[in-house]
Amino acid sequence: MKLSQQFVRSTLLRSTTTSKATSLSGFALWQRSYSTKPGLSTTPVLPGADPSKLVITTTTTPKELTPNNELVFGKTFTDHMLSIEWTASDGWLTPRIIPYQNLSLDPATCVFHYAFECFEGMKAYKDKNGKIRLFRPSKNMQRLNKSSSRIALPTIDGDAFTKLIAEFTKIESRFIPNEKGYSLYLRPTMIGTQRTIGVGPPGSALLYVIASPVGPYYPTGFKAVSLEATDYAVRAWPGGVGDKKLGANYAPCIVPQQEAASRGFQQNLWLFGEEEYVTEVGTMNLFMAIKNKETGQKELLTAPLDGTILEGVTRDSVLSLARERLVPEGWAVSERKVRMSELAEASAEGRLIEVFGSGTAAIVSPVRNISYKGQLVDCGLQGHEEAGDIALRMKNWIEGIQYGEEEHEWSYVVE
């Protein structure tokens, strides 16, 4: 049965119309909801998200599946969405899985005016036995809560939300291609929904999850990218929110990317400060494999989590696997600041082994060269190669865990 407009409105956005939240100021609601000293506070504990209360309404018009070879990242979506409302007066309300549909938001909704929005990127996979697996969902839950709390949105119990996402993936299981390299991309998103143009903590919010079946990031094999070292624009800065996954971090990066593309480069390599420290590449973390100038030891490097670097789940996975599997081979693994001049010098001296980005969408993205001060810095790939040895090994190791080929604690099996 098709959902009525009234039902959709009340289910998705009750907080913007009839909730008690609208009767109090945003700050008063925030005070009621957030207590920094639970042992001393008299504020009542508000209800958390409860997977046992999940209500499921299935679609009456299921979509046809898109052939695997026609899947384009972020273009095709599944039949349903997971939706949970929150108000500062009532806490988390009943979680619902409902047919995929438009949101109905008042023009004064605070997300439109002050960017109360954060999100996550994660995937569901099918192993050879048809079981659904998530990859390190606890890391996504931790980061979602860090992001939401930074912009005065509510946090959610990570275990409860993971269980809800697991139920959602079971409902949408037919959209997960049963083929290695394919997966179901999951996009948890939280927005402030209070109807106000006053600046203050939102008194209501909506957390929802949509899903998109996706194929391999490089369907015909790796394609190493060329970067433009960017010092005229800054992605993140100390004390800012570059380490949080906020929508507001991404839109300002598009114009510099277009400028780099106009000069023939696929992405920006973001440099920071007079020292020109290497930070991230596009929307990915960056790794560099270099031979030490004095000792000749091979070292895998990435920028430290100093508040300007996103805490990538894939970044953490690469570091953990490198310490477990490369260090015994004689590698050093470091999180430290690297100047672009140091990278250029290593390349000129033949010590730069390879460079690659890391992220959920691609796992790894090899880099061929970097434009810096009018010169192309060669990143170690030979003319016929599209990926270095470390990037390839990391891709294979991580995919092996994601698809259950290697049983590992990072793989969350949906029962």
Contacts in CASP RR format, 6 or more apart in sequence:
PFRMAT RR
TARGET T0000
AUTHOR 0000-0000-0000
METHOD contacts of the structure
MODEL  1
MKLSQQFVRSTLLRSTTTSKATSLSGFALWQRSYSTKPGLSTTPVLPGAD
PSKLVITTTTTPKELTPNNELVFGKTFTDHMLSIEWTASDGWLTPRIIPY
QNLSLDPATCVFHYAFECFEGMKAYKDKNGKIRLFRPSKNMQRLNKSSSR
IALPTIDGDAFTKLIAEFTKIESRFIPNEKGYSLYLRPTMIGTQRTIGVG
PPGSALLYVIASPVGPYYPTGFKAVSLEATDYAVRAWPGGVGDKKLGANY
APCIVPQQEAASRGFQQNLWLFGEEEYVTEVGTMNLFMAIKNKETGQKEL
LTAPLDGTILEGVTRDSVLSLARERLVPEGWAVSERKVRMSELAEASAEG
RLIEVFGSGTAAIVSPVRNISYKGQLVDCGLQGHEEAGDIALRMKNWIEG
IQYGEEEHEWSYVVE
1 60 0 8 1.000
2 60 0 8 1.000
3 11 0 8 1.000
3 57 0 8 1.000
3 98 0 8 1.000
3 99 0 8 1.000
3 101 0 8 1.000
5 104 0 8 1.000
8 98 0 8 1.000
8 101 0 8 1.000
8 104 0 8 1.000
9 17 0 8 1.000
9 104 0 8 1.000
10 17 0 8 1.000
10 18 0 8 1.000
11 83 0 8 1.000
11 85 0 8 1.000
11 96 0 8 1.000
11 98 0 8 1.000
12 83 0 8 1.000
12 85 0 8 1.000
12 101 0 8 1.000
12 103 0 8 1.000
12 104 0 8 1.000
12 206 0 8 1.000
12 208 0 8 1.000
13 85 0 8 1.000
13 103 0 8 1.000
13 104 0 8 1.000
13 105 0 8 1.000
13 193 0 8 1.000
13 206 0 8 1.000
14 85 0 8 1.000
14 87 0 8 1.000
14 93 0 8 1.000
15 21 0 8 1.000
15 22 0 8 1.000
15 85 0 8 1.000
15 86 0 8 1.000
15 87 0 8 1.000
15 193 0 8 1.000
15 194 0 8 1.000
15 203 0 8 1.000
15 204 0 8 1.000
15 205 0 8 1.000
15 206 0 8 1.000
16 22 0 8 1.000
16 105 0 8 1.000
16 106 0 8 1.000
16 109 0 8 1.000
16 193 0 8 1.000
16 194 0 8 1.000
16 195 0 8 1.000
16 204 0 8 1.000
17 195 0 8 1.000
19 87 0 8 1.000
19 89 0 8 1.000
19 90 0 8 1.000
19 204 0 8 1.000
20 87 0 8 1.000
20 89 0 8 1.000
20 90 0 8 1.000
21 29 0 8 1.000
21 87 0 8 1.000
21 88 0 8 1.000
21 89 0 8 1.000
21 90 0 8 1.000
21 194 0 8 1.000
21 203 0 8 1.000
21 204 0 8 1.000
22 194 0 8 1.000
22 195 0 8 1.000
22 204 0 8 1.000
24 32 0 8 1.000
24 88 0 8 1.000
24 89 0 8 1.000
24 203 0 8 1.000
26 88 0 8 1.000
26 194 0 8 1.000
26 196 0 8 1.000
26 200 0 8 1.000
26 201 0 8 1.000
26 202 0 8 1.000
26 203 0 8 1.000
27 200 0 8 1.000
27 201 0 8 1.000
29 87 0 8 1.000
29 88 0 8 1.000
29 89 0 8 1.000
29 201 0 8 1.000
29 203 0 8 1.000
30 88 0 8 1.000
30 152 0 8 1.000
30 200 0 8 1.000
30 201 0 8 1.000
30 203 0 8 1.000
31 43 0 8 1.000
32 43 0 8 1.000
32 88 0 8 1.000
32 89 0 8 1.000
33 43 0 8 1.000
33 46 0 8 1.000
33 88 0 8 1.000
33 91 0 8 1.000
33 154 0 8 1.000
33 203 0 8 1.000
35 41 0 8 1.000
35 43 0 8 1.000
46 88 0 8 1.000
46 90 0 8 1.000
46 91 0 8 1.000
46 92 0 8 1.000
47 90 0 8 1.000
47 91 0 8 1.000
47 92 0 8 1.000
47 93 0 8 1.000
48 91 0 8 1.000
48 92 0 8 1.000
48 156 0 8 1.000
48 157 0 8 1.000
48 160 0 8 1.000
49 84 0 8 1.000
49 92 0 8 1.000
49 95 0 8 1.000
49 156 0 8 1.000
49 157 0 8 1.000
49 160 0 8 1.000
49 161 0 8 1.000
49 164 0 8 1.000
50 92 0 8 1.000
50 94 0 8 1.000
50 95 0 8 1.000
50 160 0 8 1.000
51 95 0 8 1.000
51 160 0 8 1.000
51 163 0 8 1.000
51 164 0 8 1.000
51 167 0 8 1.000
53 94 0 8 1.000
53 95 0 8 1.000
54 94 0 8 1.000
54 95 0 8 1.000
54 96 0 8 1.000
54 97 0 8 1.000
54 164 0 8 1.000
54 167 0 8 1.000
55 94 0 8 1.000
55 95 0 8 1.000
55 96 0 8 1.000
55 97 0 8 1.000
56 96 0 8 1.000
56 97 0 8 1.000
56 167 0 8 1.000
56 171 0 8 1.000
57 96 0 8 1.000
57 97 0 8 1.000
57 98 0 8 1.000
57 99 0 8 1.000
58 79 0 8 1.000
58 80 0 8 1.000
58 97 0 8 1.000
58 99 0 8 1.000
58 171 0 8 1.000
59 79 0 8 1.000
59 80 0 8 1.000
59 99 0 8 1.000
59 100 0 8 1.000
60 99 0 8 1.000
61 99 0 8 1.000
62 79 0 8 1.000
63 78 0 8 1.000
63 79 0 8 1.000
65 174 0 8 1.000
65 175 0 8 1.000
65 213 0 8 1.000
66 76 0 8 1.000
66 213 0 8 1.000
68 177 0 8 1.000
68 179 0 8 1.000
68 182 0 8 1.000
68 215 0 8 1.000
69 219 0 8 1.000
71 177 0 8 1.000
71 182 0 8 1.000
71 213 0 8 1.000
71 214 0 8 1.000
71 215 0 8 1.000
73 185 0 8 1.000
73 212 0 8 1.000
73 214 0 8 1.000
73 215 0 8 1.000
73 217 0 8 1.000
73 361 0 8 1.000
74 185 0 8 1.000
74 212 0 8 1.000
74 214 0 8 1.000
75 212 0 8 1.000
76 212 0 8 1.000
76 213 0 8 1.000
77 100 0 8 1.000
77 210 0 8 1.000
77 211 0 8 1.000
77 212 0 8 1.000
78 100 0 8 1.000
78 172 0 8 1.000
78 175 0 8 1.000
78 184 0 8 1.000
78 210 0 8 1.000
78 211 0 8 1.000
78 212 0 8 1.000
78 213 0 8 1.000
79 99 0 8 1.000
79 100 0 8 1.000
79 171 0 8 1.000
79 172 0 8 1.000
79 175 0 8 1.000
80 97 0 8 1.000
80 98 0 8 1.000
80 99 0 8 1.000
80 100 0 8 1.000
80 168 0 8 1.000
80 171 0 8 1.000
80 172 0 8 1.000
81 97 0 8 1.000
81 98 0 8 1.000
81 99 0 8 1.000
81 100 0 8 1.000
81 101 0 8 1.000
81 208 0 8 1.000
81 209 0 8 1.000
81 210 0 8 1.000
81 211 0 8 1.000
82 95 0 8 1.000
82 96 0 8 1.000
82 97 0 8 1.000
82 164 0 8 1.000
82 165 0 8 1.000
82 167 0 8 1.000
82 168 0 8 1.000
82 208 0 8 1.000
82 209 0 8 1.000
83 95 0 8 1.000
83 96 0 8 1.000
83 97 0 8 1.000
83 98 0 8 1.000
83 206 0 8 1.000
83 207 0 8 1.000
83 208 0 8 1.000
84 92 0 8 1.000
84 93 0 8 1.000
84 94 0 8 1.000
84 95 0 8 1.000
84 96 0 8 1.000
84 156 0 8 1.000
84 164 0 8 1.000
84 206 0 8 1.000
84 207 0 8 1.000
84 208 0 8 1.000
85 92 0 8 1.000
85 93 0 8 1.000
85 193 0 8 1.000
85 204 0 8 1.000
85 205 0 8 1.000
85 206 0 8 1.000
85 207 0 8 1.000
86 92 0 8 1.000
86 93 0 8 1.000
86 154 0 8 1.000
86 204 0 8 1.000
86 205 0 8 1.000
86 206 0 8 1.000
86 207 0 8 1.000
87 93 0 8 1.000
87 203 0 8 1.000
87 204 0 8 1.000
87 205 0 8 1.000
88 154 0 8 1.000
88 201 0 8 1.000
88 203 0 8 1.000
88 204 0 8 1.000
91 154 0 8 1.000
92 154 0 8 1.000
92 156 0 8 1.000
95 164 0 8 1.000
97 167 0 8 1.000
97 168 0 8 1.000
97 171 0 8 1.000
100 210 0 8 1.000
103 206 0 8 1.000
105 111 0 8 1.000
105 112 0 8 1.000
105 193 0 8 1.000
106 195 0 8 1.000
108 195 0 8 1.000
108 196 0 8 1.000
108 197 0 8 1.000
109 191 0 8 1.000
109 192 0 8 1.000
109 193 0 8 1.000
109 194 0 8 1.000
109 195 0 8 1.000
110 116 0 8 1.000
110 192 0 8 1.000
110 193 0 8 1.000
110 194 0 8 1.000
110 195 0 8 1.000
110 196 0 8 1.000
110 197 0 8 1.000
110 198 0 8 1.000
110 200 0 8 1.000
110 202 0 8 1.000
111 117 0 8 1.000
111 191 0 8 1.000
111 192 0 8 1.000
111 193 0 8 1.000
113 197 0 8 1.000
114 199 0 8 1.000
114 200 0 8 1.000
115 151 0 8 1.000
115 246 0 8 1.000
115 247 0 8 1.000
115 248 0 8 1.000
116 151 0 8 1.000
116 152 0 8 1.000
116 153 0 8 1.000
116 191 0 8 1.000
116 192 0 8 1.000
116 202 0 8 1.000
116 205 0 8 1.000
117 151 0 8 1.000
117 189 0 8 1.000
117 190 0 8 1.000
117 191 0 8 1.000
117 192 0 8 1.000
117 246 0 8 1.000
117 247 0 8 1.000
117 248 0 8 1.000
118 144 0 8 1.000
118 147 0 8 1.000
118 148 0 8 1.000
118 150 0 8 1.000
118 151 0 8 1.000
118 153 0 8 1.000
118 189 0 8 1.000
118 190 0 8 1.000
118 244 0 8 1.000
118 245 0 8 1.000
118 246 0 8 1.000
118 247 0 8 1.000
119 147 0 8 1.000
119 187 0 8 1.000
119 188 0 8 1.000
119 189 0 8 1.000
119 190 0 8 1.000
119 245 0 8 1.000
119 247 0 8 1.000
120 140 0 8 1.000
120 143 0 8 1.000
120 144 0 8 1.000
120 186 0 8 1.000
120 187 0 8 1.000
120 188 0 8 1.000
120 189 0 8 1.000
120 245 0 8 1.000
121 140 0 8 1.000
121 185 0 8 1.000
121 186 0 8 1.000
121 187 0 8 1.000
121 188 0 8 1.000
121 245 0 8 1.000
121 360 0 8 1.000
122 134 0 8 1.000
122 135 0 8 1.000
122 137 0 8 1.000
122 140 0 8 1.000
122 185 0 8 1.000
122 186 0 8 1.000
122 188 0 8 1.000
122 313 0 8 1.000
122 360 0 8 1.000
123 134 0 8 1.000
123 135 0 8 1.000
123 183 0 8 1.000
123 184 0 8 1.000
123 185 0 8 1.000
123 186 0 8 1.000
123 214 0 8 1.000
123 360 0 8 1.000
123 402 0 8 1.000
124 132 0 8 1.000
124 133 0 8 1.000
124 134 0 8 1.000
124 169 0 8 1.000
124 176 0 8 1.000
124 183 0 8 1.000
124 184 0 8 1.000
124 186 0 8 1.000
124 211 0 8 1.000
124 414 0 8 1.000
125 132 0 8 1.000
125 133 0 8 1.000
125 134 0 8 1.000
125 135 0 8 1.000
125 176 0 8 1.000
125 183 0 8 1.000
125 184 0 8 1.000
125 402 0 8 1.000
125 403 0 8 1.000
125 404 0 8 1.000
126 132 0 8 1.000
126 133 0 8 1.000
126 173 0 8 1.000
126 176 0 8 1.000
126 177 0 8 1.000
126 178 0 8 1.000
126 403 0 8 1.000
127 133 0 8 1.000
127 403 0 8 1.000
127 404 0 8 1.000
127 405 0 8 1.000
128 403 0 8 1.000
128 404 0 8 1.000
128 405 0 8 1.000
130 178 0 8 1.000
131 413 0 8 1.000
131 414 0 8 1.000
132 166 0 8 1.000
132 169 0 8 1.000
132 170 0 8 1.000
132 173 0 8 1.000
132 176 0 8 1.000
132 413 0 8 1.000
132 414 0 8 1.000
133 402 0 8 1.000
133 403 0 8 1.000
133 404 0 8 1.000
133 411 0 8 1.000
133 412 0 8 1.000
133 413 0 8 1.000
133 414 0 8 1.000
134 162 0 8 1.000
134 165 0 8 1.000
134 166 0 8 1.000
134 169 0 8 1.000
134 411 0 8 1.000
134 412 0 8 1.000
134 414 0 8 1.000
135 313 0 8 1.000
135 398 0 8 1.000
135 401 0 8 1.000
135 402 0 8 1.000
135 410 0 8 1.000
135 411 0 8 1.000
135 412 0 8 1.000
136 313 0 8 1.000
136 317 0 8 1.000
136 410 0 8 1.000
136 412 0 8 1.000
137 162 0 8 1.000
137 165 0 8 1.000
137 412 0 8 1.000
138 158 0 8 1.000
138 162 0 8 1.000
139 312 0 8 1.000
139 313 0 8 1.000
139 316 0 8 1.000
140 188 0 8 1.000
140 313 0 8 1.000
141 156 0 8 1.000
141 158 0 8 1.000
141 159 0 8 1.000
141 161 0 8 1.000
141 162 0 8 1.000
142 158 0 8 1.000
143 244 0 8 1.000
143 245 0 8 1.000
143 311 0 8 1.000
143 312 0 8 1.000
143 313 0 8 1.000
144 156 0 8 1.000
144 161 0 8 1.000
144 188 0 8 1.000
144 190 0 8 1.000
144 245 0 8 1.000
145 155 0 8 1.000
145 156 0 8 1.000
145 158 0 8 1.000
146 243 0 8 1.000
146 244 0 8 1.000
146 311 0 8 1.000
147 244 0 8 1.000
147 245 0 8 1.000
147 246 0 8 1.000
148 154 0 8 1.000
148 155 0 8 1.000
148 156 0 8 1.000
148 190 0 8 1.000
149 155 0 8 1.000
150 241 0 8 1.000
150 244 0 8 1.000
150 246 0 8 1.000
151 241 0 8 1.000
151 244 0 8 1.000
151 246 0 8 1.000
152 200 0 8 1.000
152 201 0 8 1.000
152 202 0 8 1.000
153 190 0 8 1.000
153 192 0 8 1.000
153 202 0 8 1.000
153 205 0 8 1.000
154 190 0 8 1.000
154 205 0 8 1.000
156 207 0 8 1.000
161 188 0 8 1.000
161 207 0 8 1.000
162 412 0 8 1.000
164 209 0 8 1.000
165 186 0 8 1.000
165 188 0 8 1.000
165 209 0 8 1.000
166 412 0 8 1.000
166 414 0 8 1.000
166 415 0 8 1.000
168 186 0 8 1.000
168 209 0 8 1.000
168 211 0 8 1.000
169 176 0 8 1.000
169 184 0 8 1.000
169 186 0 8 1.000
169 211 0 8 1.000
169 414 0 8 1.000
170 414 0 8 1.000
172 184 0 8 1.000
172 211 0 8 1.000
175 184 0 8 1.000
175 211 0 8 1.000
175 213 0 8 1.000
176 182 0 8 1.000
176 183 0 8 1.000
176 184 0 8 1.000
176 213 0 8 1.000
177 183 0 8 1.000
177 213 0 8 1.000
177 215 0 8 1.000
180 399 0 8 1.000
180 403 0 8 1.000
181 215 0 8 1.000
181 216 0 8 1.000
181 399 0 8 1.000
181 403 0 8 1.000
182 213 0 8 1.000
182 214 0 8 1.000
182 215 0 8 1.000
182 216 0 8 1.000
183 213 0 8 1.000
183 214 0 8 1.000
183 215 0 8 1.000
183 402 0 8 1.000
184 211 0 8 1.000
184 212 0 8 1.000
184 213 0 8 1.000
184 214 0 8 1.000
185 211 0 8 1.000
185 212 0 8 1.000
185 213 0 8 1.000
185 214 0 8 1.000
185 360 0 8 1.000
185 361 0 8 1.000
186 209 0 8 1.000
186 210 0 8 1.000
186 211 0 8 1.000
187 209 0 8 1.000
187 210 0 8 1.000
187 211 0 8 1.000
187 212 0 8 1.000
188 207 0 8 1.000
188 208 0 8 1.000
188 209 0 8 1.000
189 207 0 8 1.000
189 208 0 8 1.000
189 209 0 8 1.000
189 210 0 8 1.000
190 205 0 8 1.000
190 206 0 8 1.000
190 207 0 8 1.000
191 205 0 8 1.000
191 206 0 8 1.000
192 202 0 8 1.000
192 203 0 8 1.000
192 204 0 8 1.000
192 205 0 8 1.000
192 206 0 8 1.000
193 202 0 8 1.000
193 204 0 8 1.000
193 205 0 8 1.000
193 206 0 8 1.000
194 202 0 8 1.000
194 203 0 8 1.000
194 204 0 8 1.000
214 361 0 8 1.000
217 361 0 8 1.000
217 362 0 8 1.000
217 363 0 8 1.000
217 365 0 8 1.000
218 362 0 8 1.000
221 386 0 8 1.000
222 366 0 8 1.000
222 386 0 8 1.000
222 387 0 8 1.000
222 391 0 8 1.000
223 386 0 8 1.000
224 366 0 8 1.000
224 367 0 8 1.000
224 368 0 8 1.000
224 379 0 8 1.000
224 381 0 8 1.000
224 385 0 8 1.000
224 386 0 8 1.000
224 387 0 8 1.000
225 265 0 8 1.000
225 266 0 8 1.000
225 267 0 8 1.000
225 365 0 8 1.000
225 366 0 8 1.000
225 367 0 8 1.000
225 368 0 8 1.000
226 264 0 8 1.000
226 265 0 8 1.000
226 266 0 8 1.000
226 367 0 8 1.000
226 368 0 8 1.000
226 369 0 8 1.000
226 370 0 8 1.000
226 371 0 8 1.000
226 376 0 8 1.000
227 260 0 8 1.000
227 265 0 8 1.000
227 266 0 8 1.000
227 267 0 8 1.000
227 268 0 8 1.000
227 269 0 8 1.000
227 281 0 8 1.000
227 367 0 8 1.000
227 369 0 8 1.000
227 370 0 8 1.000
227 371 0 8 1.000
228 260 0 8 1.000
228 263 0 8 1.000
228 265 0 8 1.000
228 267 0 8 1.000
228 268 0 8 1.000
228 269 0 8 1.000
228 370 0 8 1.000
228 371 0 8 1.000
229 269 0 8 1.000
229 271 0 8 1.000
229 276 0 8 1.000
229 340 0 8 1.000
229 370 0 8 1.000
229 371 0 8 1.000
229 372 0 8 1.000
229 373 0 8 1.000
230 256 0 8 1.000
230 260 0 8 1.000
230 268 0 8 1.000
230 269 0 8 1.000
230 270 0 8 1.000
230 271 0 8 1.000
231 271 0 8 1.000
231 273 0 8 1.000
231 276 0 8 1.000
232 256 0 8 1.000
233 252 0 8 1.000
233 253 0 8 1.000
233 255 0 8 1.000
233 256 0 8 1.000
233 268 0 8 1.000
233 270 0 8 1.000
234 270 0 8 1.000
234 272 0 8 1.000
235 242 0 8 1.000
235 249 0 8 1.000
235 252 0 8 1.000
235 253 0 8 1.000
235 268 0 8 1.000
235 270 0 8 1.000
235 279 0 8 1.000
235 280 0 8 1.000
235 282 0 8 1.000
235 308 0 8 1.000
236 242 0 8 1.000
236 243 0 8 1.000
236 249 0 8 1.000
236 270 0 8 1.000
236 272 0 8 1.000
236 279 0 8 1.000
236 280 0 8 1.000
236 307 0 8 1.000
236 308 0 8 1.000
236 309 0 8 1.000
237 272 0 8 1.000
237 308 0 8 1.000
238 306 0 8 1.000
238 307 0 8 1.000
238 308 0 8 1.000
239 307 0 8 1.000
240 307 0 8 1.000
240 308 0 8 1.000
241 248 0 8 1.000
241 249 0 8 1.000
242 249 0 8 1.000
242 307 0 8 1.000
242 308 0 8 1.000
242 309 0 8 1.000
242 310 0 8 1.000
243 305 0 8 1.000
243 307 0 8 1.000
243 308 0 8 1.000
243 309 0 8 1.000
243 310 0 8 1.000
243 311 0 8 1.000
244 310 0 8 1.000
245 310 0 8 1.000
250 283 0 8 1.000
253 268 0 8 1.000
253 282 0 8 1.000
253 283 0 8 1.000
256 268 0 8 1.000
257 267 0 8 1.000
257 268 0 8 1.000
257 282 0 8 1.000
260 266 0 8 1.000
260 267 0 8 1.000
260 268 0 8 1.000
263 371 0 8 1.000
265 371 0 8 1.000
267 281 0 8 1.000
267 282 0 8 1.000
268 281 0 8 1.000
268 282 0 8 1.000
269 278 0 8 1.000
269 280 0 8 1.000
269 281 0 8 1.000
269 282 0 8 1.000
269 286 0 8 1.000
269 340 0 8 1.000
269 370 0 8 1.000
270 278 0 8 1.000
270 279 0 8 1.000
270 280 0 8 1.000
270 281 0 8 1.000
270 282 0 8 1.000
271 277 0 8 1.000
271 278 0 8 1.000
271 279 0 8 1.000
271 340 0 8 1.000
272 279 0 8 1.000
272 308 0 8 1.000
275 337 0 8 1.000
275 339 0 8 1.000
276 339 0 8 1.000
276 340 0 8 1.000
276 341 0 8 1.000
277 303 0 8 1.000
277 337 0 8 1.000
277 338 0 8 1.000
277 339 0 8 1.000
277 340 0 8 1.000
278 286 0 8 1.000
278 288 0 8 1.000
278 303 0 8 1.000
278 338 0 8 1.000
278 339 0 8 1.000
278 340 0 8 1.000
278 343 0 8 1.000
279 286 0 8 1.000
279 303 0 8 1.000
279 308 0 8 1.000
279 309 0 8 1.000
280 286 0 8 1.000
280 303 0 8 1.000
280 309 0 8 1.000
280 310 0 8 1.000
281 357 0 8 1.000
281 365 0 8 1.000
281 367 0 8 1.000
284 357 0 8 1.000
284 358 0 8 1.000
284 359 0 8 1.000
284 362 0 8 1.000
284 365 0 8 1.000
285 302 0 8 1.000
285 303 0 8 1.000
285 309 0 8 1.000
285 310 0 8 1.000
285 312 0 8 1.000
285 314 0 8 1.000
285 315 0 8 1.000
285 357 0 8 1.000
285 358 0 8 1.000
285 359 0 8 1.000
286 302 0 8 1.000
286 303 0 8 1.000
286 355 0 8 1.000
286 356 0 8 1.000
286 357 0 8 1.000
286 358 0 8 1.000
287 300 0 8 1.000
287 301 0 8 1.000
287 302 0 8 1.000
287 318 0 8 1.000
287 355 0 8 1.000
287 356 0 8 1.000
287 357 0 8 1.000
287 358 0 8 1.000
287 390 0 8 1.000
288 300 0 8 1.000
288 301 0 8 1.000
288 302 0 8 1.000
288 338 0 8 1.000
288 343 0 8 1.000
288 352 0 8 1.000
288 354 0 8 1.000
288 355 0 8 1.000
289 298 0 8 1.000
289 299 0 8 1.000
289 300 0 8 1.000
289 301 0 8 1.000
289 352 0 8 1.000
289 353 0 8 1.000
289 354 0 8 1.000
289 355 0 8 1.000
289 390 0 8 1.000
290 298 0 8 1.000
290 299 0 8 1.000
290 301 0 8 1.000
290 343 0 8 1.000
290 346 0 8 1.000
290 351 0 8 1.000
290 352 0 8 1.000
290 353 0 8 1.000
291 297 0 8 1.000
291 298 0 8 1.000
291 299 0 8 1.000
291 346 0 8 1.000
291 350 0 8 1.000
291 351 0 8 1.000
291 353 0 8 1.000
292 298 0 8 1.000
292 299 0 8 1.000
292 332 0 8 1.000
292 351 0 8 1.000
293 346 0 8 1.000
293 349 0 8 1.000
293 351 0 8 1.000
296 351 0 8 1.000
297 330 0 8 1.000
297 331 0 8 1.000
297 332 0 8 1.000
298 330 0 8 1.000
298 331 0 8 1.000
298 332 0 8 1.000
298 353 0 8 1.000
299 331 0 8 1.000
299 332 0 8 1.000
299 333 0 8 1.000
299 334 0 8 1.000
300 322 0 8 1.000
300 326 0 8 1.000
300 331 0 8 1.000
300 332 0 8 1.000
300 333 0 8 1.000
300 334 0 8 1.000
300 390 0 8 1.000
301 334 0 8 1.000
301 335 0 8 1.000
301 336 0 8 1.000
301 338 0 8 1.000
302 315 0 8 1.000
302 318 0 8 1.000
302 319 0 8 1.000
302 334 0 8 1.000
302 335 0 8 1.000
303 309 0 8 1.000
303 335 0 8 1.000
303 336 0 8 1.000
303 337 0 8 1.000
303 338 0 8 1.000
304 335 0 8 1.000
304 336 0 8 1.000
304 337 0 8 1.000
305 311 0 8 1.000
305 335 0 8 1.000
306 337 0 8 1.000
312 358 0 8 1.000
312 359 0 8 1.000
313 359 0 8 1.000
313 360 0 8 1.000
314 358 0 8 1.000
314 359 0 8 1.000
314 360 0 8 1.000
314 363 0 8 1.000
314 364 0 8 1.000
314 398 0 8 1.000
315 358 0 8 1.000
315 359 0 8 1.000
317 398 0 8 1.000
317 410 0 8 1.000
318 358 0 8 1.000
318 364 0 8 1.000
318 394 0 8 1.000
318 398 0 8 1.000
319 333 0 8 1.000
319 335 0 8 1.000
321 394 0 8 1.000
321 397 0 8 1.000
321 398 0 8 1.000
322 331 0 8 1.000
322 333 0 8 1.000
322 390 0 8 1.000
322 394 0 8 1.000
323 333 0 8 1.000
325 393 0 8 1.000
325 397 0 8 1.000
326 333 0 8 1.000
326 390 0 8 1.000
327 333 0 8 1.000
340 370 0 8 1.000
340 372 0 8 1.000
343 352 0 8 1.000
343 355 0 8 1.000
343 370 0 8 1.000
343 377 0 8 1.000
344 372 0 8 1.000
344 375 0 8 1.000
344 377 0 8 1.000
346 352 0 8 1.000
347 377 0 8 1.000
347 378 0 8 1.000
347 379 0 8 1.000
347 380 0 8 1.000
350 380 0 8 1.000
352 377 0 8 1.000
352 378 0 8 1.000
352 379 0 8 1.000
352 380 0 8 1.000
353 380 0 8 1.000
353 388 0 8 1.000
353 390 0 8 1.000
354 366 0 8 1.000
354 367 0 8 1.000
354 379 0 8 1.000
354 380 0 8 1.000
354 381 0 8 1.000
354 387 0 8 1.000
354 388 0 8 1.000
354 389 0 8 1.000
354 390 0 8 1.000
354 391 0 8 1.000
355 366 0 8 1.000
355 367 0 8 1.000
355 370 0 8 1.000
355 379 0 8 1.000
355 380 0 8 1.000
356 364 0 8 1.000
356 365 0 8 1.000
356 366 0 8 1.000
356 367 0 8 1.000
356 387 0 8 1.000
356 388 0 8 1.000
356 390 0 8 1.000
356 391 0 8 1.000
356 394 0 8 1.000
357 364 0 8 1.000
357 365 0 8 1.000
357 366 0 8 1.000
357 367 0 8 1.000
358 364 0 8 1.000
358 365 0 8 1.000
358 394 0 8 1.000
359 365 0 8 1.000
363 394 0 8 1.000
363 395 0 8 1.000
363 398 0 8 1.000
363 399 0 8 1.000
364 387 0 8 1.000
364 391 0 8 1.000
364 392 0 8 1.000
364 394 0 8 1.000
364 395 0 8 1.000
366 381 0 8 1.000
366 386 0 8 1.000
366 387 0 8 1.000
366 388 0 8 1.000
366 391 0 8 1.000
367 379 0 8 1.000
368 378 0 8 1.000
368 379 0 8 1.000
368 381 0 8 1.000
369 376 0 8 1.000
369 377 0 8 1.000
369 378 0 8 1.000
369 379 0 8 1.000
370 376 0 8 1.000
370 377 0 8 1.000
370 379 0 8 1.000
371 377 0 8 1.000
380 388 0 8 1.000
381 387 0 8 1.000
381 388 0 8 1.000
387 395 0 8 1.000
397 406 0 8 1.000
399 405 0 8 1.000
400 406 0 8 1.000
401 408 0 8 1.000
401 410 0 8 1.000
401 411 0 8 1.000
402 411 0 8 1.000
404 411 0 8 1.000
END
